[in-house]
Amino acid sequence: MVAPGGKQLDGAGLAAFFRAAGASRPGLQMRISDLVLIQESAAGATVSYREFQSLPGAENTERWSTVVYEKTASGTLLWRHLHETWVAPAAA
C-alpha cells in the first residue's frame, strides 16, 4: 500500500496498521464514488475510486485510490496493491 502522504507499507506493515487502528476512530464514516474499472481479466482487475472519510469533530478527508485485485482459483479476490492520493482542494 502507498498511503496518501507517500508512505509505503508492505504486507506485514499494513496488517500491523489495521490491527492498531481497529475501532480506534468511533463514528468514522467512509463512502466511495466515481468507480472506474481500469482493467479486468480472468486474473483480476484494477479499479480506481474516490473515497470520502468523515469523523465527528474532525476535518473530512478525500482521496483518490487505485486498487489491484488478483482473482484466486476459487474465485475470491485478493487485494494486491492500493495506492491512495489526497484529493487536491478545489481552486477558488
Contacts in CASP RR format, 6 or more apart in sequence:
PFRMAT RR
TARGET T0000
AUTHOR 0000-0000-0000
METHOD contacts of the structure
MODEL  1
MVAPGGKQLDGAGLAAFFRAAGASRPGLQMRISDLVLIQESAAGATVSYR
EFQSLPGAENTERWSTVVYEKTASGTLLWRHLHETWVAPAAA
1 8 0 8 1.000
1 9 0 8 1.000
1 11 0 8 1.000
1 14 0 8 1.000
1 81 0 8 1.000
1 82 0 8 1.000
1 83 0 8 1.000
1 84 0 8 1.000
2 8 0 8 1.000
2 9 0 8 1.000
2 82 0 8 1.000
2 83 0 8 1.000
2 84 0 8 1.000
3 9 0 8 1.000
3 84 0 8 1.000
4 63 0 8 1.000
4 84 0 8 1.000
4 85 0 8 1.000
4 86 0 8 1.000
5 86 0 8 1.000
9 17 0 8 1.000
25 55 0 8 1.000
27 55 0 8 1.000
27 56 0 8 1.000
28 53 0 8 1.000
28 54 0 8 1.000
28 55 0 8 1.000
29 53 0 8 1.000
29 54 0 8 1.000
29 55 0 8 1.000
30 51 0 8 1.000
30 52 0 8 1.000
30 53 0 8 1.000
31 51 0 8 1.000
31 52 0 8 1.000
32 49 0 8 1.000
32 50 0 8 1.000
32 51 0 8 1.000
32 52 0 8 1.000
33 49 0 8 1.000
33 50 0 8 1.000
33 52 0 8 1.000
34 48 0 8 1.000
34 49 0 8 1.000
34 50 0 8 1.000
35 47 0 8 1.000
35 48 0 8 1.000
35 49 0 8 1.000
36 47 0 8 1.000
36 48 0 8 1.000
36 49 0 8 1.000
37 45 0 8 1.000
37 46 0 8 1.000
37 47 0 8 1.000
38 45 0 8 1.000
38 46 0 8 1.000
38 47 0 8 1.000
38 48 0 8 1.000
38 66 0 8 1.000
39 45 0 8 1.000
39 46 0 8 1.000
40 46 0 8 1.000
42 71 0 8 1.000
43 70 0 8 1.000
43 71 0 8 1.000
44 69 0 8 1.000
44 70 0 8 1.000
44 71 0 8 1.000
44 77 0 8 1.000
45 68 0 8 1.000
45 69 0 8 1.000
45 71 0 8 1.000
45 77 0 8 1.000
46 66 0 8 1.000
46 67 0 8 1.000
46 68 0 8 1.000
46 69 0 8 1.000
47 66 0 8 1.000
47 67 0 8 1.000
47 69 0 8 1.000
48 64 0 8 1.000
48 65 0 8 1.000
48 66 0 8 1.000
48 67 0 8 1.000
49 64 0 8 1.000
49 65 0 8 1.000
49 67 0 8 1.000
50 62 0 8 1.000
50 63 0 8 1.000
50 64 0 8 1.000
50 65 0 8 1.000
50 87 0 8 1.000
51 62 0 8 1.000
51 63 0 8 1.000
51 64 0 8 1.000
51 65 0 8 1.000
51 84 0 8 1.000
52 60 0 8 1.000
52 61 0 8 1.000
52 62 0 8 1.000
53 60 0 8 1.000
53 61 0 8 1.000
53 62 0 8 1.000
53 63 0 8 1.000
54 60 0 8 1.000
61 86 0 8 1.000
62 86 0 8 1.000
62 87 0 8 1.000
63 84 0 8 1.000
63 85 0 8 1.000
63 86 0 8 1.000
63 87 0 8 1.000
64 84 0 8 1.000
64 85 0 8 1.000
64 87 0 8 1.000
65 82 0 8 1.000
65 83 0 8 1.000
65 84 0 8 1.000
65 85 0 8 1.000
66 82 0 8 1.000
66 83 0 8 1.000
67 79 0 8 1.000
67 81 0 8 1.000
67 82 0 8 1.000
67 83 0 8 1.000
68 79 0 8 1.000
68 80 0 8 1.000
68 81 0 8 1.000
68 82 0 8 1.000
69 77 0 8 1.000
69 78 0 8 1.000
69 79 0 8 1.000
69 80 0 8 1.000
70 77 0 8 1.000
70 78 0 8 1.000
70 80 0 8 1.000
71 77 0 8 1.000
71 78 0 8 1.000
72 78 0 8 1.000
END
